[in-house]
Amino acid sequence: MKKPLLLLTLLFVVNLCIMWPGVMSADGMEQYAIALSGVYRDHHPPMMSLVWRYLNYIYTGPGMMLLFHFLMLYAAAAIFIYCFRDSKFKWWFAVFPFIPGVFAYMPLIVKDVGLACSYLLAGAILAYLMLGRITRHKWPLLGLVLLLLFYGTAVKYQARFLLVFFTIGVGYCIFNYKHGWKSLLSGVALYLLLLQAMFSFNAYLVPVVQKSHSWQYVKLYDLAAMSLAQNQALFPPFVIQNPNFSMQRLKSTFVPYEVDSLAFTHDAVLIIGRNDTERELLLEYWQNTVRQHPWLYLKVRFRLWTYTLTGTPSDKTNPAHFLSGIPAFKPIVTQPLIYDAIGSMYQIVKVSLQFTWLLPLLLIYTVLSMAKLNTCRAATPLLIFSLTSLSLLGILFFMSMYGTARYVFICVCLVHASHGFAYRCLTGR
């Protein structure tokens, strides 16, 4: 076990040096600005900005948040190595952070990475407890799991729908690793307590005037897509009366995989409700439109969902173009043969990193874990990881306003963490 841990430690240093101080997307920069101001909003869950604010006292910029994510990821990998110390899978977890689908997103300082790393570490601790039926230090470890789950759930809106599977896992550990009603009910009770704690914490951090009501953007995207399909404006009056609105502008600015081009510009075609009356009206128009055109609604949602499943890291950035802007690489990369070769390899890698390829495996792991739940200890963590991933895919089908592979980063991490558990379920080892 020492060699895989030494390799993991070496990769941690190399990985951190390569990616330091991290990359901030537009969302990351907005959250960092909120962290600096100390005035929190709920368009992005405020927990990440709060933690970032205090990390910034140690080292200014994104570096400490990158380190925080890395520590959770590599700690999870180290625990998995220990869980599989008698198996060759320990080497899989030694290189886990360098799996392309994981490696590609770790430099980004975004809430999706924070969610994935915190839930992955919580899952690793639970797996360690479940596989060994651990009693020593069980309670402090479960306390750490709940703390990680609180953070991960607080930094990403969709996580509140995933939390229950992990809290049921905590209940399973509390009641001596036995499946039953006590484990289930205690898990649900912990789920409700954590949710209430998160809501109360957010209400304390975010003043009423800073509430964004961001759910409206999902409804606006749906109405925009259905309006274009029906060739008529299906929006409430306050949207249509916006001076920047017209069906022609809607057609010219609509992008099928995002709402940003419609609602996040200075001359936005679509505007959200500014008071309770307008917000209720928007919801009413959306509900009536979905009732009138249910199949069209499902078609719109499915199209957006497929962008998430088929999207990849750096989906719109050819690495050859990026490298040609770096003076040290420019003389080499700008040669036509090399430039074209990098571009061709990039296209192959893009296809290989789509979550579509992992979806059948996820379904197999779900069925396998259910079949082996009462006969193999590895089945319980496998089922938690699989149901969490499947649930997120279902939530994204209905509640996403953007089609990007970043949203399923936690699913990528959990599926790749599941291989060893699935092997144990199959072989009984």
C-alpha positions in Angstrom: 0.0 0.0 0.0 3.0 2.3 0.6 3.9 2.5 -3.1 0.4 3.6 -4.3 0.3 6.3 -1.5 3.8 7.5 -2.4 2.7 7.8 -6.1 -0.4 9.6 -5.1 1.6 12.1 -3.0 4.0 12.7 -5.9 1.0 13.3 -8.3 -0.5 15.7 -5.8 2.6 17.9 -5.8 2.9 17.7 -9.6 -0.8 18.3 -10.2 -0.9 21.3 -7.8 2.2 22.8 -9.5 0.8 22.4 -12.9 -2.6 23.9 -12.1 -1.7 26.6 -9.6 -3.3 28.9 -8.9 -6.3 27.6 -10.7 -8.6 29.0 -13.4 -11.6 31.2 -12.7 -14.6 31.0 -15.1 -17.1 33.8 -15.2 -19.0 32.1 -12.4 -15.8 31.8 -10.3 -14.9 35.4 -10.8 -18.4 36.5 -9.7 -18.2 34.4 -6.6 -14.8 35.7 -5.8 -16.0 39.3 -6.2 -18.8 38.4 -3.7 -16.3 36.9 -1.4 -14.2 40.1 -1.4 -17.3 42.3 -0.8 -18.8 40.2 1.9 -22.3 41.0 0.6 -23.7 37.6 -0.3 -26.3 36.8 -3.0 -28.1 33.6 -3.8 -27.7 33.4 -7.5 -24.7 31.4 -6.6 -25.0 29.6 -3.3 -23.2 31.9 -0.8 -21.3 29.1 1.1 -18.5 28.9 -1.4 -18.0 32.7 -1.3 -18.0 32.7 2.5 -15.3 30.0 2.7 -13.3 31.7 -0.1 -13.4 35.0 1.8 -11.6 33.5 4.8 -9.2 31.5 2.7 -8.3 34.7 1.0 -6.9 36.0 4.3 -4.3 33.2 4.0 -3.4 33.7 0.3 -5.0 36.2 -2.0 -6.6 34.8 -5.2 -8.0 31.5 -6.3 -5.0 29.4 -5.1 -6.3 28.4 -1.6 -9.6 27.4 -3.0 -7.8 25.2 -5.6 -5.8 23.7 -2.7 -8.9 23.1 -0.7 -10.5 21.1 -3.6 -7.3 19.2 -4.2 -7.0 18.2 -0.5 -10.5 16.7 -0.6 -9.9 14.9 -3.9 -6.6 13.4 -2.9 -7.8 12.5 0.6 -10.6 10.6 -1.0 -8.2 8.8 -3.3 -6.0 7.9 -0.4 -8.9 6.4 1.6 -10.0 4.4 -1.5 -6.4 3.1 -1.7 -6.6 1.9 1.8 -10.0 0.3 1.2 -8.5 -1.7 -1.7 -5.1 -2.2 -0.2 -5.3 -6.0 -1.0 -6.4 -5.4 -4.5 -4.8 -4.2 -7.7 -7.5 -1.5 -7.8 -5.3 0.4 -5.3 -3.3 1.5 -8.3 -6.4 2.8 -10.1 -7.1 5.1 -7.2 -3.4 6.1 -7.0 -3.8 7.7 -10.5 -7.5 8.6 -10.0 -6.9 12.4 -10.0 -5.2 12.0 -13.4 -8.1 10.3 -15.1 -8.8 12.7 -18.0 -12.4 13.4 -17.1 -11.3 14.3 -13.5 -8.1 16.0 -14.4 -9.7 18.3 -17.0 -12.0 20.1 -14.5 -9.9 20.2 -11.3 -8.2 23.5 -12.3 -11.6 25.3 -12.4 -12.7 27.1 -9.3 -16.4 26.5 -9.6 -19.1 25.1 -7.4 -19.4 21.9 -9.4 -15.9 21.0 -8.4 -16.5 21.9 -4.8 -19.6 19.6 -4.8 -17.8 16.7 -6.4 -14.8 16.8 -4.1 -16.7 17.2 -0.9 -19.2 14.4 -1.8 -16.4 12.2 -3.0 -14.5 12.5 0.2 -17.7 11.9 2.2 -18.4 8.8 0.1 -14.8 7.5 0.6 -15.2 7.8 4.4 -18.5 6.0 4.3 -17.1 3.3 2.1 -14.2 2.8 4.6 -16.7 2.4 7.4 -19.0 0.1 5.5 -16.4 -2.2 4.1 -14.7 -2.8 7.4 -17.8 -2.4 9.6 -15.6 0.0 11.6 -16.6 0.9 15.2 -13.5 2.6 16.4 -13.6 6.4 15.7 -16.9 5.9 13.9 -18.7 8.8 15.4 -16.0 11.5 14.7 -15.8 10.2 11.1 -19.6 10.4 10.7 -19.5 13.9 12.0 -16.9 14.8 9.4 -19.1 13.2 6.7 -22.0 15.4 7.8 -19.8 18.5 7.7 -18.6 17.6 4.2 -22.2 16.9 3.1 -23.4 20.2 4.5 -20.7 22.1 2.6 -21.2 20.2 -0.7 -25.0 20.7 -0.5 -24.6 24.4 0.3 -22.4 25.1 -2.7 -24.6 23.7 -5.4 -28.4 24.0 -5.8 -29.0 20.6 -7.3 -27.1 18.8 -4.4 -30.1 19.2 -2.1 -31.8 16.4 -4.2 -28.8 14.1 -3.9 -28.0 14.5 -0.2 -30.6 11.9 0.9 -28.7 9.0 -0.4 -25.6 9.9 1.6 -27.5 10.6 4.8 -29.2 7.2 4.5 -25.7 5.8 4.2 -24.9 7.6 7.5 -28.0 6.1 9.0 -26.8 2.6 7.9 -23.5 3.2 9.7 -25.2 4.5 12.8 -27.4 1.4 13.2 -24.5 -1.1 13.0 -24.4 -1.5 9.2 -27.8 -3.1 9.0 -30.3 -2.4 6.3 -33.7 -1.7 7.7 -36.3 0.9 8.6 -34.2 2.4 11.4 -31.4 3.1 9.0 -33.8 4.5 6.4 -35.7 6.8 8.8 -32.6 8.1 10.5 -31.1 8.9 7.2 -34.2 10.8 6.1 -34.3 12.6 9.4 -30.6 13.6 9.0 -31.4 14.8 5.5 -34.2 17.1 6.7 -32.0 18.4 9.5 -29.2 19.2 7.2 -31.5 20.9 4.6 -33.1 23.0 7.3 -29.6 24.0 8.6 -28.6 24.9 5.1 -31.7 27.0 4.5 -31.3 28.8 7.8 -27.6 29.5 7.2 -28.3 30.9 3.7 -31.2 33.0 5.0 -28.8 34.4 7.6 -26.1 35.2 5.0 -28.3 36.6 2.2 -30.3 39.8 2.8 -33.7 39.8 1.3 -32.7 42.5 -1.2 -30.0 40.2 -2.5 -32.3 37.3 -3.3 -32.0 36.6 -7.0 -34.9 34.1 -7.6 -32.7 32.4 -10.3 -35.2 29.6 -10.9 -36.9 32.1 -13.3 -34.1 31.6 -15.9 -35.0 27.9 -16.3 -38.6 28.9 -17.0 -37.5 31.7 -19.4 -35.3 29.2 -21.4 -38.2 26.7 -21.7 -40.7 29.5 -22.8 -38.1 30.8 -25.3 -37.5 27.4 -26.9 -41.2 26.6 -27.1 -42.0 30.1 -28.4 -39.6 29.6 -31.3 -41.1 26.2 -32.0 -44.6 27.6 -32.0 -43.5 30.9 -33.7 -45.4 33.0 -31.2 -44.4 34.7 -28.0 -45.5 32.6 -25.0 -44.2 35.0 -22.4 -46.1 37.0 -19.7 -46.7 40.7 -20.6 -43.9 42.1 -18.5 -41.4 40.1 -20.6 -42.9 41.1 -24.0 -43.1 44.8 -22.9 -39.4 44.8 -22.3 -38.0 47.4 -24.9 -35.3 45.0 -26.0 -37.8 42.1 -26.7 -38.9 41.1 -30.2 -39.4 37.7 -31.8 -36.8 38.6 -34.3 -34.2 39.3 -31.6 -35.2 36.2 -29.8 -34.6 34.1 -32.9 -31.2 35.7 -33.6 -29.9 35.5 -30.1 -31.3 32.1 -29.0 -28.7 29.4 -28.4 -30.1 25.9 -27.8 -27.6 25.0 -25.1 -27.8 28.0 -22.8 -30.0 30.9 -21.6 -27.0 33.3 -21.1 -27.3 35.0 -24.5 -31.0 35.8 -23.8 -30.9 37.0 -20.2 -27.4 37.9 -19.1 -26.4 40.7 -21.4 -26.9 44.5 -20.8 -29.6 44.6 -23.5 -31.1 41.2 -22.6 -34.1 40.0 -24.7 -35.7 38.4 -21.7 -36.0 39.8 -18.2 -37.0 38.0 -15.0 -39.8 39.1 -12.7 -38.9 42.0 -10.4 -41.6 41.4 -7.8 -43.7 38.6 -6.4 -46.6 39.4 -8.8 -44.4 39.2 -11.9 -42.7 36.0 -10.7 -46.0 34.3 -10.0 -47.2 35.4 -13.4 -44.1 33.9 -15.1 -44.7 30.6 -13.3 -48.3 30.6 -14.3 -47.5 31.2 -18.0 -44.9 28.4 -17.9 -47.3 26.0 -16.2 -50.0 26.7 -18.8 -47.7 26.4 -21.7 -46.3 23.0 -20.5 -49.9 21.8 -20.0 -50.8 22.8 -23.6 -47.6 21.5 -25.2 -46.3 18.7 -23.0 -44.5 16.8 -25.8 -42.8 20.0 -27.0 -41.7 20.7 -23.5 -40.1 17.3 -23.2 -38.5 17.7 -26.6 -37.0 21.0 -25.5 -35.7 19.6 -22.2 -34.3 16.5 -23.9 -32.4 18.6 -26.4 -30.8 20.6 -23.7 -30.0 17.5 -21.6 -28.2 15.9 -24.5 -25.8 18.8 -24.6 -24.8 18.0 -21.0 -24.4 14.3 -21.8 -22.3 14.9 -25.0 -20.4 17.9 -23.8 -16.8 17.7 -22.9 -14.2 19.9 -21.1 -12.8 22.7 -23.3 -15.6 22.0 -25.6 -15.1 25.2 -27.6 -11.3 25.7 -27.2 -8.9 24.0 -29.6 -5.7 23.3 -27.6 -3.7 24.1 -30.7 -5.1 27.6 -30.8 -4.4 28.1 -27.1 -0.8 26.8 -27.3 -0.1 28.9 -30.3 -0.6 32.0 -28.1 2.2 30.9 -25.7 5.6 32.2 -27.0 7.5 29.1 -26.0 5.2 26.8 -28.0 4.2 29.1 -30.9 7.1 28.2 -33.3 6.3 24.5 -33.0 2.5 24.5 -32.7 2.0 27.0 -35.6 3.5 24.5 -38.1 0.5 23.3 -40.2 1.1 19.5 -39.7 1.5 19.9 -35.9 -1.4 22.3 -35.6 -3.7 19.9 -37.6 -2.5 16.9 -35.6 -3.3 18.5 -32.3 -6.7 19.5 -33.6 -7.5 16.0 -34.8 -6.4 14.5 -31.5 -8.5 17.1 -29.7 -11.6 15.9 -31.6 -11.0 12.3 -30.7 -10.5 13.2 -27.0 -13.6 15.3 -27.0 -15.7 12.3 -28.1 -14.0 9.9 -25.7 -14.8 12.2 -22.7 -18.5 12.4 -23.2 -20.6 11.2 -20.3 -22.6 9.2 -22.8 -20.0 6.4 -22.6 -20.4 6.2 -18.8 -24.2 6.1 -18.8 -24.6 2.4 -19.7 -22.0 1.5 -17.0 -23.9 3.6 -14.5 -27.1 1.7 -15.2 -25.3 -1.6 -14.9 -23.7 -0.6 -11.6 -27.1 0.4 -10.2 -28.7 -2.9 -11.0 -25.6 -4.8 -9.8 -25.6 -3.0 -6.4 -29.2 -3.7 -5.9 -28.8 -7.4 -6.7 -25.9 -7.8 -4.3 -27.1 -5.5 -1.5 -27.6 -8.2 1.1 -24.6 -10.4 0.1 -21.7 -8.0 -0.5 -20.5 -5.1 1.7 -19.3 -3.2 -1.4 -22.8 -3.0 -2.8 -23.9 -0.4 -0.3 -21.4 2.4 -1.3 -21.8 1.3 -4.9 -25.6 1.9 -4.7 -25.1 5.3 -3.0 -22.7 6.4 -5.7 -25.0 5.1 -8.5 -28.3 6.5 -7.2 -26.7 9.9 -6.6 -25.4 10.0 -10.2 -28.7 8.9 -11.7 -30.7 11.3 -9.6 -28.6 14.3 -10.7 -29.1 13.3 -14.4 -32.8 13.2 -13.7 -32.8 16.6 -11.9 -30.8 18.2 -14.7 -33.3 17.0 -17.3 -36.0 19.2 -15.7 -34.1 22.0 -13.9 -31.1 23.0 -16.0 -30.8 26.2 -17.9 -27.4 25.3 -19.5 -26.1 22.2 -21.3 -22.5 21.6 -20.1 -20.4 18.6 -19.1 -19.4 20.6 -16.0 -22.8 19.8 -14.4 -22.1 16.1 -14.4 -18.6 16.3 -13.1 -19.7 14.7 -9.8 -21.2 11.8 -11.8 -17.9 11.3 -13.6 -16.0 11.2 -10.3 -18.5 8.8 -8.6 -18.7 6.4 -11.6 -14.9 6.1 -11.8 -14.7 5.6 -8.0 -17.3 2.8 -8.4 -15.2 0.4 -10.6 -13.5 -1.4 -7.6 -16.8 -1.7 -5.7 -18.5 -3.2 -8.8 -15.6 -5.7 -9.2 -16.0 -6.8 -5.6 -19.7 -7.3 -6.1 -19.1 -9.4 -9.2 -16.4 -11.6 -7.8 -17.4 -11.6 -4.1 -13.8 -10.7 -3.2 
